[in-house]
């Protein structure tokens, strides 16, 4: 069965974006050692238009063939006139307010997120990248099989949390830690036994 992998950048205090949804406090281009690691291990998580800039083959090889994102994660691309920011993957945008997409690589899903993910996991294919945002991650945390956190050495105080779901503890098991000289640490967890 396909796995749902929540791969996301976060601050030391657990925020993935500012209160307004912006994320410009994260480096636009990671330090060279972090960039090299991410491009080698997670090339599919770079927007398609950045592949040439970062020396990533297009389409990049990897474990994902689909991604999920909420409206707030998708809207910055739309505002910039980009309907398919990850054109190398099938993109599912979970939103009750967006109209259907004209882009064949983007499907707007208005239904129940958990039911949709369970059904998507049953379909043949590669793993599914949960790209964001915090509200969608909060809904889907019980379906996440793997959590990969790019922990950045910054504290912001408030914003969009890693998983916006109220108080509801959910345990993961640490399986890999990769620190970098820049202070970034990539942490990989698997879901604890359910």
C-alpha positions as CSV (number, residue, x, y, z in Angstrom):
1,X,0.0,0.0,0.0
2,X,1.2,3.6,-0.7
3,X,2.5,5.6,2.2
4,X,1.5,9.2,3.1
5,X,4.6,11.2,3.8
6,X,4.4,14.6,5.5
7,X,7.6,16.3,4.4
8,X,7.8,19.9,5.6
9,X,10.0,22.7,6.8
10,X,9.4,24.0,10.4
11,X,10.8,26.4,12.9
12,X,12.1,25.3,16.3
13,X,8.8,26.3,17.8
14,X,6.8,24.2,15.4
15,X,5.5,26.7,12.8
16,X,5.5,26.1,9.0
17,X,4.4,29.6,8.0
18,X,3.7,33.0,9.4
19,X,0.2,33.9,10.5
20,X,-0.5,35.3,7.0
21,X,0.7,32.1,5.4
22,X,4.0,33.5,4.2
23,X,7.2,31.6,4.8
24,X,9.9,34.0,3.7
25,X,11.7,33.6,7.1
26,X,12.9,30.2,5.7
27,X,15.9,30.5,3.4
28,X,14.8,30.8,-0.3
29,X,17.8,28.7,-1.3
30,X,19.1,26.4,1.4
31,X,22.8,26.4,2.4
32,X,24.9,24.3,-0.1
33,X,25.2,21.2,2.2
34,X,21.4,21.2,2.9
35,X,20.6,21.8,-0.8
36,X,22.8,19.0,-1.9
37,X,21.2,16.6,0.5
38,X,17.6,17.6,-0.3
39,X,18.3,17.5,-4.1
40,X,19.8,14.0,-3.8
41,X,17.3,12.5,-1.3
42,X,14.1,14.5,-1.9
43,X,14.3,15.9,-5.5
44,X,10.6,15.5,-6.2
45,X,9.8,18.1,-3.4
46,X,11.3,20.9,-5.4
47,X,8.9,22.9,-7.6
48,X,9.2,21.9,-11.3
49,X,10.5,25.4,-12.3
50,X,13.5,25.1,-10.0
51,X,14.9,21.8,-11.3
52,X,17.3,23.3,-13.8
53,X,18.4,25.9,-11.3
54,X,19.4,23.3,-8.7
55,X,20.7,20.6,-11.2
56,X,17.8,18.2,-10.7
57,X,16.9,16.0,-13.6
58,X,13.4,16.5,-14.9
59,X,11.3,14.7,-14.2
60,X,13.2,13.7,-11.0
61,X,13.3,10.1,-9.9
62,X,12.0,9.3,-6.5
63,X,9.3,7.6,-4.3
64,X,6.4,10.0,-5.0
65,X,4.0,10.2,-7.8
66,X,1.4,12.4,-6.1
67,X,1.1,15.2,-3.6
68,X,-1.6,16.6,-1.4
69,X,-1.9,20.3,-0.4
70,X,-4.4,22.6,1.0
71,X,-5.7,25.8,-0.6
72,X,-3.4,28.0,1.4
73,X,-0.4,26.1,0.1
74,X,-1.6,26.1,-3.5
75,X,-2.8,29.8,-3.7
76,X,0.7,31.5,-3.8
77,X,1.4,29.6,-7.0
78,X,-2.0,30.5,-8.4
79,X,-1.4,34.2,-7.6
80,X,1.9,34.0,-9.5
81,X,0.0,32.4,-12.5
82,X,1.4,28.9,-11.9
83,X,-1.5,26.4,-12.1
84,X,0.8,23.3,-11.6
85,X,3.8,24.1,-9.3
86,X,4.8,20.4,-9.2
87,X,4.0,19.4,-12.8
88,X,6.2,16.3,-12.4
89,X,3.6,14.9,-9.9
90,X,-0.2,14.4,-9.8
91,X,-1.4,17.2,-7.5
92,X,-4.5,17.0,-5.3
93,X,-5.6,20.3,-3.8
94,X,-8.1,19.8,-0.9
95,X,-10.4,22.7,-0.9
96,X,-14.1,23.4,-0.6
97,X,-13.8,26.9,-2.1
98,X,-11.6,26.5,-5.2
99,X,-13.3,25.8,-8.6
100,X,-12.2,22.7,-10.6
101,X,-8.8,23.1,-12.2
102,X,-8.2,23.3,-16.0
103,X,-4.7,21.8,-15.5
104,X,-4.7,18.0,-16.1
105,X,-2.1,17.5,-13.4
106,X,-4.2,19.3,-10.7
107,X,-7.4,17.9,-9.2
108,X,-9.4,19.9,-6.7
109,X,-10.9,17.7,-4.1
110,X,-13.8,19.1,-2.0
111,X,-14.7,16.0,-0.1
112,X,-13.6,14.5,3.2
113,X,-9.8,14.6,3.4
114,X,-9.4,11.4,5.4
115,X,-11.7,9.3,3.2
116,X,-10.0,10.6,0.1
117,X,-6.5,9.7,1.4
118,X,-7.6,6.3,2.5
119,X,-9.0,5.7,-1.0
120,X,-5.9,7.2,-2.7
121,X,-3.6,4.9,-0.7
122,X,-5.4,1.9,-2.1
123,X,-4.8,2.9,-5.7
124,X,-1.7,1.6,-7.4
125,X,1.3,4.0,-7.5
126,X,4.1,5.5,-5.6
127,X,4.0,7.2,-2.2
128,X,2.1,10.4,-1.6
129,X,3.7,13.6,-0.4
130,X,1.6,15.7,2.0
131,X,3.0,19.1,1.1
132,X,1.0,21.2,3.5
133,X,-0.5,23.1,5.1
134,X,-1.0,22.9,8.8
135,X,-4.8,22.6,8.8
136,X,-4.8,19.8,6.2
137,X,-2.0,18.1,8.1
138,X,-4.0,18.3,11.3
139,X,-6.9,16.5,9.6
140,X,-4.6,13.8,8.1
141,X,-2.2,13.2,11.0
142,X,-3.7,9.9,11.8
143,X,-3.1,8.8,8.1
144,X,0.6,9.9,8.0
145,X,2.9,7.0,7.7
146,X,6.1,9.0,7.7
147,X,7.0,12.5,9.0
148,X,10.1,14.2,7.6
149,X,10.8,17.6,9.3
150,X,13.4,20.1,8.0
151,X,13.9,21.7,11.4
152,X,15.3,25.3,10.9
153,X,17.2,27.2,13.6
154,X,14.7,30.0,13.9
155,X,11.9,30.8,16.4
156,X,9.0,32.9,15.1
157,X,6.5,33.0,18.0
158,X,3.3,32.3,16.2
159,X,2.0,31.3,12.8
160,X,0.6,28.2,11.0
161,X,1.5,25.1,13.2
162,X,2.9,21.9,11.8
163,X,-0.4,20.3,12.5
164,X,-3.4,22.5,13.4
165,X,-5.7,20.1,15.2
166,X,-6.1,21.2,18.8
167,X,-4.8,19.1,21.6
168,X,-4.6,15.5,20.4
169,X,-1.3,13.8,21.0
170,X,0.0,11.6,18.2
171,X,3.2,9.6,18.6
172,X,5.9,9.0,16.0
173,X,9.2,7.0,16.2
174,X,12.5,8.7,15.2
175,X,14.3,6.6,12.6
176,X,16.9,9.1,11.2
177,X,18.6,12.4,12.2
178,X,20.7,14.4,9.8
179,X,22.3,17.6,11.2
180,X,23.9,20.2,9.0
181,X,26.5,22.9,9.7
182,X,23.9,25.6,9.0
183,X,21.9,24.5,12.0
184,X,19.2,22.7,9.9
185,X,18.4,19.2,11.1
186,X,16.4,16.8,8.9
187,X,14.4,14.4,11.1
188,X,12.6,11.4,9.8
189,X,9.9,9.6,11.8
190,X,7.6,6.7,11.2
191,X,4.1,6.5,12.6
192,X,4.0,4.6,15.9
193,X,2.1,1.4,15.9
194,X,-1.6,2.1,15.5
